[in-house]
Amino acid sequence: MTIQRPEDFRSSCRAGKFNTQTSGQCPGFAQANLLVIPINAAQDFIELCERNPVPCPLLAITKPGDPTVFTKGSSIFKTTTDLSTDFPKYNVYDNGKLISTQSDISKEWSKDHVGFLVGCSFSFEFALSKAGLTPRNMSQGFTVPMYHTKKYLDPAGVFTNSTYVVSMRPYKLKDIPKVREITKKFKPTHGEPIDWGFDALERLGINSLEDTIFSDPIELEEGEVPVFWGCGVTPQLAAAEASDKVKGTIMAHAPGHMIVIDVKDEEVPFL
C-alpha cells in the first residue's frame, strides 16, 4: 500500500493502520528520522548535529515534554503532528540496550524528554527513480541495508567516540556521477554519498556487506558496487552508546520506519 499524502500517512500511523518500512511512501515528499532524549543531553545533541551535518542533519526540535509543539522546524508540518504516535514503529532503549519496538511511545515520553527530527535519505529516492536510478530497496519494498562503521563523528559534550551509521544502495560505476549529482542537492537529508566501491568497506571499517544492522543484506548484481550515504540511525546509536552519561529512557524511530513531512522534494535544499 502506497499512501500519497503526508497527513494521511501520519494519520494512518496514529491509528495503528500503517506499521511497515516507509521507502516509497508519499512519493515526492521528504521523510525524517527521530531521536528522543532527556533534556540534560539536548544541547550536547544539538552541537553534535552542528558539528556533523552529513549523518545528523537536524530539521526540527520539540518543546520539552510535548511531542506536538516545536521550537525549531514547525514549518515542515502543515497539520498537527504528534511525534509519539505518527511514526510506524519506534525503538525504546534503557541503559543503552534496545528493550522494545512498539507503535506508540506516548506513555514513555515524559516532561523531561526532547524530540529531534533528522533528515532521511529516503527523501531523495523519488528523485533518483525519476532519473531511472530507482534504489532497489524502493522498487522491491525492503529496508535499506545499514552498517555501523568505524568512521568517527566529531565529538560534542557527552557524545564522544560516536561513529557513523551508513545506508547502502548498489549502483553501477557508470551511474555514480549521476547519482552524486542528484543527491548532492539534498544536503538537509544527507546529500551525496560519502564513499563507494568495494574498497570503501575497508575505509569505513565495514568487515562485510553481510554485516548489516537493523536490516538484511542484499546481493549485488553483476557490475554493481556498494554506494554509502550518511544515515539518520547514527544519532540513536550515538545516544545509546552515551547511555552512561545520558540518564533516562532514549527513544527513536525503528530504522527504516520514518515519518513523512509536508516538504516536497524540490523544497528540501531550502530547509
C-alpha positions as CSV (number, residue, x, y, z in Angstrom):
1,M,0.0,0.0,0.0
2,T,1.4,3.4,-1.0
3,I,0.0,6.4,0.8
4,Q,0.1,9.6,-1.3
5,R,-0.4,12.5,1.2
6,P,1.8,13.0,4.3
7,E,-1.1,13.9,6.5
8,D,-2.9,10.7,5.5
9,F,0.3,8.8,6.3
10,R,0.7,10.3,9.7
11,S,-3.0,9.7,10.5
12,S,-2.7,6.1,9.4
13,C,0.3,5.6,11.7
14,R,-1.5,7.2,14.6
15,A,-4.4,4.9,14.1
16,G,-2.1,1.8,14.1
17,K,-3.0,1.0,10.5
18,F,0.4,1.5,8.9
19,N,3.4,-0.2,10.5
20,T,5.9,-1.2,7.8
21,Q,9.0,0.4,6.3
22,T,8.5,3.7,4.5
23,S,10.7,3.7,1.4
24,G,8.4,4.8,-1.5
25,Q,5.7,6.2,0.7
26,C,4.2,9.6,-0.2
27,P,6.3,9.9,-3.4
28,G,7.8,13.3,-3.8
29,F,7.7,14.2,-0.1
30,A,10.6,14.1,2.4
31,Q,11.0,11.8,5.3
32,A,12.7,12.2,8.7
33,N,14.3,10.2,11.5
34,L,13.6,10.6,15.2
35,L,15.6,10.8,18.4
36,V,14.1,11.5,21.8
37,I,16.4,12.1,24.7
38,P,16.3,13.5,28.2
39,I,16.7,17.3,28.3
40,N,20.0,17.1,30.1
41,A,21.7,15.9,26.9
42,A,19.7,18.0,24.5
43,Q,22.1,20.9,24.0
44,D,25.0,18.4,23.5
45,F,23.0,16.7,20.8
46,I,22.3,19.9,19.0
47,E,26.0,20.6,19.0
48,L,26.7,17.1,17.7
49,C,24.4,17.8,14.8
50,E,26.0,21.1,14.1
51,R,29.5,19.5,14.0
52,N,28.3,16.5,11.9
53,P,25.7,17.8,9.4
54,V,26.1,14.9,7.0
55,P,25.0,12.0,9.2
56,C,23.0,14.2,11.6
57,P,21.2,16.9,9.6
58,L,18.9,18.5,12.2
59,L,15.4,19.5,10.9
60,A,13.2,20.1,14.0
61,I,13.2,20.2,17.8
62,T,10.3,19.8,20.1
63,K,9.4,21.7,23.2
64,P,10.5,19.7,26.3
65,G,7.8,17.3,27.3
66,D,5.5,17.9,24.3
67,P,5.8,15.8,21.1
68,T,3.3,18.1,19.3
69,V,5.0,21.5,19.8
70,F,8.2,22.6,18.0
71,T,10.7,25.2,19.0
72,K,12.5,24.7,15.6
73,G,11.3,23.4,12.3
74,S,7.5,23.7,12.8
75,S,7.0,24.7,9.2
76,I,7.8,21.2,8.0
77,F,4.3,20.2,9.1
78,K,1.0,21.7,7.9
79,T,-1.2,19.8,10.3
80,T,-0.9,18.9,14.0
81,T,1.6,16.2,14.3
82,D,2.5,14.0,17.3
83,L,5.9,12.5,17.2
84,S,5.0,9.9,19.8
85,T,2.4,8.3,17.6
86,D,3.0,9.4,13.9
87,F,5.8,7.0,13.1
88,P,5.1,3.4,12.1
89,K,7.4,1.9,14.7
90,Y,9.7,3.1,17.5
91,N,12.7,1.7,19.3
92,V,13.0,2.2,23.1
93,Y,16.3,2.0,24.9
94,D,17.2,1.6,28.5
95,N,20.8,1.9,29.7
96,G,21.9,1.7,26.1
97,K,20.1,-1.5,25.4
98,L,17.2,-1.9,23.0
99,I,14.3,-3.1,25.2
100,S,11.3,-2.9,22.9
101,T,10.0,-2.0,19.5
102,Q,6.5,-0.5,19.6
103,S,3.9,1.6,17.6
104,D,3.3,4.3,20.2
105,I,5.7,5.9,22.7
106,S,3.2,8.5,24.2
107,K,3.4,6.8,27.7
108,E,7.2,6.8,27.6
109,W,7.5,10.4,26.5
110,S,8.0,12.3,29.8
111,K,8.1,16.0,30.7
112,D,11.9,15.8,30.6
113,H,12.1,14.4,27.0
114,V,13.0,16.5,23.9
115,G,12.4,15.2,20.4
116,F,14.6,15.8,17.4
117,L,13.9,15.1,13.7
118,V,16.9,14.4,11.5
119,G,16.8,14.3,7.7
120,C,16.4,10.9,5.9
121,S,17.9,9.7,2.7
122,F,14.6,8.2,1.6
123,S,13.8,11.9,0.7
124,F,16.0,11.7,-2.4
125,E,14.9,8.2,-3.6
126,F,11.9,9.6,-5.6
127,A,14.3,12.0,-7.4
128,L,16.6,9.0,-8.2
129,S,13.7,7.0,-9.5
130,K,12.6,9.8,-11.8
131,A,16.1,9.7,-13.3
132,G,15.8,6.0,-14.0
133,L,18.0,5.1,-10.9
134,T,15.4,3.7,-8.6
135,P,17.1,2.2,-5.5
136,R,16.4,-1.5,-5.1
137,N,15.1,-1.1,-1.6
138,M,12.4,1.2,-3.0
139,S,11.5,-0.9,-6.0
140,Q,11.4,-4.2,-4.0
141,G,10.0,-2.8,-0.8
142,F,12.6,-3.8,1.8
143,T,14.5,-1.9,4.4
144,V,17.6,-0.2,3.0
145,P,20.8,-2.0,4.2
146,M,22.6,-0.2,7.0
147,Y,26.1,-0.6,8.5
148,H,27.8,0.5,11.7
149,T,31.2,2.0,10.7
150,K,34.4,3.0,12.3
151,K,34.3,6.5,10.9
152,Y,34.2,8.8,13.9
153,L,31.9,11.8,14.4
154,D,33.4,15.0,15.7
155,P,32.6,14.8,19.5
156,A,30.2,17.2,21.3
157,G,29.6,17.1,25.0
158,V,28.6,13.7,26.3
159,F,28.7,12.3,22.7
160,T,32.3,11.1,22.3
161,N,33.7,8.2,20.4
162,S,30.5,8.0,18.3
163,T,30.7,6.6,14.8
164,Y,28.7,6.9,11.6
165,V,26.0,4.6,10.5
166,V,25.6,4.4,6.7
167,S,22.9,3.3,4.4
168,M,23.9,1.4,1.2
169,R,22.3,1.4,-2.3
170,P,24.1,-0.5,-5.1
171,Y,24.8,1.1,-8.4
172,K,26.9,0.5,-11.5
173,L,30.1,2.6,-11.6
174,K,28.9,4.5,-14.7
175,D,25.8,5.7,-12.8
176,I,27.6,7.0,-9.8
177,P,28.3,10.5,-11.2
178,K,24.6,11.0,-11.9
179,V,23.6,9.6,-8.5
180,R,26.0,12.1,-6.9
181,E,24.7,15.0,-9.0
182,I,21.1,14.2,-8.0
183,T,21.6,13.6,-4.3
184,K,24.1,16.4,-3.6
185,K,21.1,18.9,-3.7
186,F,19.6,17.1,-0.7
187,K,22.1,18.3,1.9
188,P,19.4,18.5,4.7
189,T,18.7,14.8,4.1
190,H,22.4,13.6,4.0
191,G,23.3,14.8,0.5
192,E,25.6,12.9,-1.8
193,P,27.3,9.6,-0.9
194,I,30.3,9.7,1.5
195,D,32.0,6.7,-0.3
196,W,31.5,4.0,-2.8
197,G,33.2,0.9,-4.3
198,F,34.3,-2.3,-2.6
199,D,37.5,-0.6,-1.3
200,A,35.1,1.7,0.7
201,L,34.4,-1.1,3.1
202,E,38.0,-1.0,4.4
203,R,38.0,2.8,4.6
204,L,34.7,2.7,6.6
205,G,35.7,-0.2,8.7
206,I,32.9,-2.5,7.5
207,N,34.0,-6.1,7.5
208,S,31.5,-7.4,5.0
209,L,28.3,-6.4,3.2
210,E,26.7,-9.2,5.2
211,D,27.2,-7.3,8.4
212,T,24.1,-5.2,8.3
213,I,22.3,-3.7,11.3
214,F,18.5,-3.3,11.7
215,S,18.2,-4.7,8.1
216,D,19.0,-7.6,5.9
217,P,21.9,-7.7,3.4
218,I,21.2,-7.8,-0.3
219,E,23.1,-9.4,-3.2
220,L,24.7,-7.0,-5.7
221,E,24.1,-7.7,-9.3
222,E,26.9,-8.0,-11.9
223,G,28.7,-4.7,-12.4
224,E,27.3,-3.1,-9.3
225,V,29.3,-1.6,-6.4
226,P,28.1,-0.5,-3.0
227,V,27.4,3.2,-2.6
228,F,27.2,4.6,1.0
229,W,25.4,7.6,2.5
230,G,25.3,9.1,5.9
231,C,22.4,7.6,7.8
232,G,19.9,9.0,10.4
233,V,20.3,6.0,12.6
234,T,23.6,7.5,13.6
235,P,22.0,9.6,16.3
236,Q,20.2,6.8,18.1
237,L,23.3,4.6,18.3
238,A,25.4,7.6,19.4
239,A,22.8,8.2,22.2
240,A,22.7,4.6,23.2
241,E,26.5,4.4,23.4
242,A,26.5,7.5,25.6
243,S,23.8,6.0,27.9
244,D,26.2,6.2,30.9
245,K,26.0,10.0,30.6
246,V,22.5,10.3,29.1
247,K,20.4,9.3,32.0
248,G,16.9,8.1,31.3
249,T,14.9,6.4,28.6
250,I,16.0,7.0,25.0
251,M,13.6,6.6,22.1
252,A,13.9,6.7,18.3
253,H,12.3,5.6,15.1
254,A,12.7,1.9,14.2
255,P,15.2,2.1,11.4
256,G,13.5,2.1,8.0
257,H,10.3,3.3,9.6
258,M,10.2,7.1,9.2
259,I,7.8,10.0,9.4
260,V,6.7,11.7,6.2
261,I,6.8,15.5,6.4
262,D,5.0,18.2,4.5
263,V,8.1,19.1,2.4
264,K,8.3,18.3,-1.3
265,D,11.5,17.0,-2.9
266,E,12.2,20.3,-4.6
267,E,11.9,22.2,-1.2
268,V,14.4,20.0,0.7
269,P,17.5,22.1,-0.4
270,F,15.9,25.2,1.3
271,L,15.2,23.6,4.7
